[in-house]
Amino acid sequence: MADLLLELFSEEIPARMQKRAGEDLKKLVTDALVEAGCVYEHATAHATPRRLALAVTGLPVAQADVREERKGPRVGAPEKALEGFLRSAGLTSIDQCEVREDKKGSFYVALIEKTGGSTADVIAALVPKVISGFPWPKSMRWGAGEVRWVRPLHSILCVFDGEIVPFEAAGIVSGDTTHGHRFLAPEPINVREFEAYETKLREAHVILSADERAEIIHQDAKTLAFAQGLELVEDDALLRETAGLVEWPVVLMGTFSQDFLAVPPEVLTTSMKAHQKCFSVRDPKSGKLANRFILVSNMIAADGGDAIVAGNERVIAARLSDARFFWDQDRKDSLEARLSDLEQITFHAKLGTQRERVERIEDLAGEIAGFIGADKALAQQAARLAKCDLVTEMVGEFPELQGLMGRYYALEEGLDAQVADALAQHYQPQGPSDPVPEGPVAQAVALADKLDTLVGFWIIDEKPTGSKDPYALRRAALGFIRIVLEHGLHLKISPLMQFAMSRLGPTIERLYEGDSRYDLVRSAHGNLLRGDNYLLGFFADRLKVYLRDKGARHDLIDAVFALGGQDDLSLIVQRVEALGQFLDTDDGANLLAGTKRAQNILRIEEKKDGRSYDGAPDPALFAQDEERNLATAMDGVEGRAGDAVRSKDFEAAMGALAELRAPVDAFFDAVTVNADDAALRENRLRLLSRIRAATSQVANFSKVEG
């Protein structure tokens, strides 16, 4: 067995592209090897700012010999058929074939033997194809060449089994040469196997592993901060990015003026990260940001990095001066005064401006506030101001601070803390691990924001399709669900949808006045509550995903949703949990079996008879004690289960249903439902329908597996 080492050496590869590029190189090469019959043992890809490298171990030196039998036409077949068969088999004469017999007669068989080719030849053929078709998100041409690469490609190292694999790609002849650090060790390096390659690169101040570079940066940054009595502000995304910017990380610390600490800390952290890729540090006792920063250099400087630090300090000072200017300028106008500026920002061409959207969210937040115990006036004020920071200088420079800057400006104006917190939190949650808003005012605004988005895009028929969800509607629905469930809120979604639709009416009418193709207002109710556009069903699907991730059984979720009219998410979850606990008991499991048996009998007989047996049974027609006992049990259980459901005590409802287990079992053991007497049969089917009706108060048992 032999090993392959491939390196594609270029100008600097953007840090954000490196990880994916390494994965793509590994997949493209190994897939092509396997397709050619060259099975390997292990493959590892690496990326630095100037190189993509791939090591593949355990490859055969040559492909295995292949012997293939190919069945051809019958003996005596037309000449044209024989010629076509010979061409496909690579033969020149029918005499090169064997004649064999089967039940249908005699036919020709071509015996094709191929000697396995060299794996080096396979590599020489596939690498140029990989290079020419590499899926860079962005690429360029340089010189007179036609091949595109992320940056100009300088050299290709390709060695297999200790020998150079000769080929030409992108005008470059492959070899065994690489280069170390651009400044610290630029001389050529010749290698013929991976272990020497990695070792010699390290000696030339190149750390091949991105994970190792990140770990060095992280540990050195923490150590440097600790030495100054400070702690590192952790930032995994920045850590990964800086590891992709250097081949030999050197961690240094700089300082900026104390005066800048008057600016919100998130602004300073974001500015230093965005512009200089620098980490922030803070006082571990107070938690406040310190006037220091940590930078990562790609150089071992003769002066210990003093000049590098000084240069970064000058740039940081200029950037933070800009941030302080934005902060000072933005505070000259109140958030309320910026409302009119939102008229200049289009939310969506079919849904109007941000100002129109804010007015809708304000009304919707007030409506929601009444259901969740939030102060209506504060919820509406927060909703009205929620998007105003979008037109500030600071958010224009740092869009990632939207919401958070609204909170700071609100506090500077002396607005209620609940309003300020709502401005910061109303975008939450933006992912499965993101926290949900705290406090009823923030929750009301966040729910209103998400529901307006969902209803609006549903009305204009911009729903998610397959894997495409350009407006993040799945995320909005899941965020809505998480807020409701994690805070135990009770909201009926359907009336809120209808309210949201009514607020969208004027915007839609104005935008599409006179256009019959967009007569959306009059059809909005149907669009959201009927057919393929069923928005409530979309919520149901997202809820199923959420509950399945929490370990709930999918069939129990379906059993609750099958009841219809389920739009209180918290109650749905309570039903599912109570149903699961009930079915885990012997009474629950046995009642499930009896109920499903009753439902199956009813389904068959009602279909056969073309009618329903939902009416009450006649006690006078009961012929056996088991019928009477079941009817008596039903008289007590139906009412108590119904009362428990209405009071939202689903455990009590399940407890009441558990009393049906014994009489149901006894009924099926002793009673023949499809009696010869038609009246008796109908009466017994009506009794079964009572079982179906009683259990359907909590779930549709026919949807439960088992």
LUMTOR-743654 format. One record per residue (C-alpha): residue in one letter; y, z, x negated. Coordinates in steps of 0.1 Angstrom, whole numbers, plus 5000, padded with zeros to 4 digits. Layout:
AYZX ...
This chain:
M500050005000 A503649934989 D507250034997 L510349845006 L513849934996 L516749745012 E520449805007 L523349615022 F526449695001 S529949625015 E533549725018 E534050045039 I532150075071 P534050265099 A532650615102 R532050575140 M529750275134 Q527550405106 K524950605125 R524250335150 A524250065122 G521550265103 E519450285135 D519949915142 L518949815107 K515750025109 K514749885143 L515449525135 V513549525102 T510649735113 D510249545145 A510149215126 L507649355102 V505249475129 E505649145148 A504548975115 G501449195113 C502849425086 V502249775099 Y504050055080 E503750425077 H507250555077 A510850425077 T514150605070 A517650465073 H520850595056 A524550505058 T527450585036 P530950435038 R529950145016 R526250085023 L523450065047 A520050155032 L516550135045 A513350275029 V509950165044 T506750315030 G503150235034 L503349855038 P500449625030 V501049395000 A499749105020 Q498949025056 A495349045066 D493348715069 V493048595104 R490048415120 E490648285155 E488348095179 R490147875203 K488347725233 G489247355240 P488447085265 R484946985277 V482846735257 G483746395270 A487346495280 P490046225279 E491346125245 K494846255252 A493446605260 L491446615228 E494546505207 G496646775223 F494047035216 L493746925179 R497446935174 S497747295189 A494847415166 G496247245135 L493147025131 T492946655123 S489446565137 I487246675165 D484446695140 Q486147015127 C485247185160 E482047335171 V480347245204 R479247535226 E477447565259 D478347785289 K477447775326 K479947505332 G478747275305 S479647185269 F483047235254 Y484747225220 V485747545200 A488147535171 L487647785143 I491047865128 E491148055096 K494448165081 T494748335048 G497148635050 G500548565035 S502548785011 T504449065027 A507248985003 D507548645018 V507748795053 I510649025040 A512348735024 A512348545057 L513348825080 V516248995061 P518548695062 K517948675100 V518749045104 I521949005085 S523048695104 G522348855138 F523349215131 P524849375163 W528149515149 P530549625177 K533249445157 S532749205128 M534648965106 R534148645085 W535548625049 G536048345025 A534448015035 G531248175048 E530048175084 V528148505084 R529848785101 W529649145089 V531749455096 R533449425063 P532949185034 L529349205021 H529149234983 S525549264974 I521949294987 L519349504970 C515849424981 V512749534962 F509149554974 D506249694954 G508549734924 E509649374924 I512749194936 V512249004969 P514148674962 F516248524990 E519848424997 A521948555027 A525648535034 G525948345001 I524548644982 V521448634961 S519248944965 G518549164935 D517949514923 T521549624917 T523649874935 H526850064927 G527850424927 H531150594937 R534050344938 F536150554914 L533850804898 A530950574888 P531650204896 E529150064870 P526149864883 I522850054888 N519449894887 V516650044907 R513149934918 E512050224942 F513650464966 E513250794947 A515050654917 Y517650484940 E518550814956 T518551004923 K520650754904 L523150734933 R523551114933 E524151094895 A526750834903 H528451074928 V527050924960 I525151144984 L523050915005 S522251145034 A525051175060 D523551505072 E523651645037 R527351535033 A528151705066 E526452025056 I528352035023 I531651985041 H530852255066 Q529752515042 D532452455016 A535152455044 K533852785057 T533752935022 L537252815014 A538652955047 F536853285042 A538253325007 Q541753325023 G540753575050 L540553295076 E537853115096 L537152755102 V537952605137 E534552445143 D534652075153 D531351885153 A532851545160 L535351575132 L532651705109 R530551395116 E533551165111 T534551315078 A530951285065 G531250915072 L534450885053 V533351005019 E530350954996 W531151264974 P532851524996 V535351754979 V536852015003 L540452134997 M542952345015 G546652275023 T549552455039 F552252375065 S555352555076 Q555052865097 D557752725120 F555252475134 L553152755149 A555652775177 V554052455191 P550852505212 P547852545188 E545852265205 V548752025197 L548652115160 T544852095158 T544851755176 S547651615155 M545951715122 K542551585134 A543851255148 H546151155120 Q544751315088 K541151405098 C541851765088 F540252085101 S542252375114 V541752745104 R542653065122 D542953435118 P539553585128 K541253905140 S543953765162 G542253425170 K545653265163 L545952945143 A546952985107 N549452765089 R546652615067 F544452315070 I541252185053 L540951835041 V537951645027 S538651424997 N536351154982 M537551234947 I537051484919 A540651494907 A541651584871 D544251824885 G541852004908 G543151814938 D546751944937 A548251594941 I545851514969 V546751834987 A550451774982 G550251424996 N548451545027 E550951835032 R553751575033 V552051365059 I550951675079 A554551805079 A555851465092 R553151455119 L553751805130 S557451745131 D556751465156 A554651695177 R557351965177 F559851705188 F557651595217 W557151955227 D560952025226 Q561751705245 D559151745272 R560452095281 K563851955290 D562551825323 S560352015348 L557051885359 E558351845394 A561151625381 R558551385366 L556951305400 S558950995405 D557850865371 L554250855384 E555350565407 Q555350355375 I551650425367 T549050225387 F545950425394 H544050125406 A545349795420 K543649855453 L544350225455 G548050245446 T550050445421 Q549450785406 R552250915428 E550450795459 R547250945446 V548951285439 E550151295475 R546651235488 I545151505464 E547851745475 D546851715512 L543151725504 A543552035481 G545352215510 E542452125533 I539852245509 A541752565501 G541152685537 F537452665532 I537152845498 G539753115502 A542352965479 D546053005485 K547052685503 A550552665490 L549552725454 A546752475457 Q549052205470 Q551652285444 A549052255416 A547751925430 R551251785433 L551951865396 A548451785383 K549251445369 C552851495358 D551951555322 L550651195320 V554351085317 T555251335289 E555851235253 M553051465241 V550351325263 G551550975256 E550851045219 F547651255225 P545951145258 E543151395251 L545651675258 Q546251575295 G545851875318 L546152125289 M549752025283 G550452055320 R549352415318 Y551752485288 Y554652315305 A553952505338 L553852845320 E557152755302 E558752695336 G557453025349 L555152885375 D552253095389 A549453135364 Q546953005390 V548952685392 A549052655354 D545352715351 A544652455378 L546552185358 A544452255328 Q541052275346 H541252015374 Y539551745352 Q536551975347 P533651945344 Q533551615325 G529951645314 P526751845321 S527652115295 D531352125303 P532552445321 V533552435358 P537052545369 E537552915374 G539653055403 P539852915438 V543152725433 A541752535403 Q538552465422 A540452335452 V542452085430 A539351975410 L537351915442 A540151725458 D540651515427 K537051415425 L536551355462 D539651135464 T538250925436 L534850895452 V536150805487 G538750565473 F536350365452 W533750365479 I536150215504 I537149935481 D533449875474 E533549965437 K530350165438 P528050225407 T525349955403 G522250015382 S523350145348 K527050045353 D529450305364 P532950195351 Y534850455371 A532450745363 L531650805399 R528350965391 R530151205369 A532651285396 A529951355422 L527951565398 G531151755389 F531851815425 I528351945431 R528452175401 I531752335412 V530352405446 L526952535436 E527952735405 H530652915426 G528552945457 L531152755478 H530352655514 L531952315522 K530952045547 I531351725529 S531451485559 P534651625575 L536351635541 M535451265535 Q536951175568 F540051365559 A540251195525 M539850855543 S542650925567 R544950995537 L543950665521 G544850465552 P548550405546 T547950295510 I545150055520 E547249915549 R550249855527 L548249685499 Y546249465523 E548549405552 G547649085570 D544549025548 S541549035572 R539149045542 Y540349395535 D540349545569 L539049855553 V540850125572 R539250045605 S535850005589 A536150295564 H534150545585 G531250305587 N531550215550 L531150575540 L528650705565 R526350405572 G524050165554 D524150075517 N527650225514 Y526450565524 L528550805502 L526851115516 G523550965504 F525050915469 F525851285469 A522351355480 D520951155451 R523251335426 L522151665440 K518551575436 V519151495399 Y520951825394 L518252025411 R515451845393 D517051925360 K517052295372 G513352275378 A513252225416 R510452015431 H511651675443 D509451675474 L511152005486 I514551845481 D513451545502 A511951775528 V515351945533 F517351625532 A515051465557 L516351695584 G519651495585 G523151635588 Q522751835556 D526251825539 D526652185529 L525452175493 S525052545489 L522952585521 I520752295510 V519952465477 Q519252795495 R516852605519 V515052445489 E514752775471 A513452965502 L511052675509 G509652685474 Q509153055475 F507453035509 L505052755499 D503952955468 T502453215492 D499053185509 D500653195543 G503052915533 A500352695518 N498052725548 L500852675573 L501852365554 A498352225558 G498252305595 T501752165601 K500951845583 R497751815603 A499751855635 Q502351605624 N499751345614 I497951375648 L501251345666 R502351045645 I499050855652 E498950945689 E502650885696 K502450545679 K499250455699 D500750565732 G504250435725 R505850765736 S506851105723 Y505251435732 D508351655726 G508351815760 A507252175766 P503452235773 D502352365807 P500852715803 A498752655834 L496752385816 F495752605786 A491952605787 Q491152825756 D492453155742 E493452975710 E495952765729 R497453065747 N497653265715 L499452985697 A501852935725 T502553305726 A503153315689 M505453015692 D507553185719 G508453465694 V508653265662 E510852975674 G513653195685 R513653425655 A513353135630 G516252955648 D518453275647 A517653325610 V518652955602 R521852985621 S522753305602 K521753115570 D518953365562 F516353115552 E514053375537 A513853545571 A513253205588 M510353145564 G509053495571 A509053425608 L507153095604 A504553275583 E503353445615 L502153105627 R499553075600 A496753255618 P497153115653 V497552765639 D494352795618 A492552935648 F493752655671 F492452375648 D489152555643 A488452585680 V490452335699 T489851955703 V493251805707 N492251455719 A490251585749 D488651345774 D490851495801 A494251305798 A496251605811 L494651845788 R495151605758 E498851555766 N499351935770 R497751995736 L499851725720 R502951895734 L501852225718 L501552045685 S505051915689 R506252275692 I504752345658 R506652035644 A509852145661 A509652505649 T508952425612 S511552145613 Q514252405617 V513952475580 A512452155565 N510551835573 F507051945561 S505751595562 K507751525530 V506151815511 E503351705488 G499951885490 
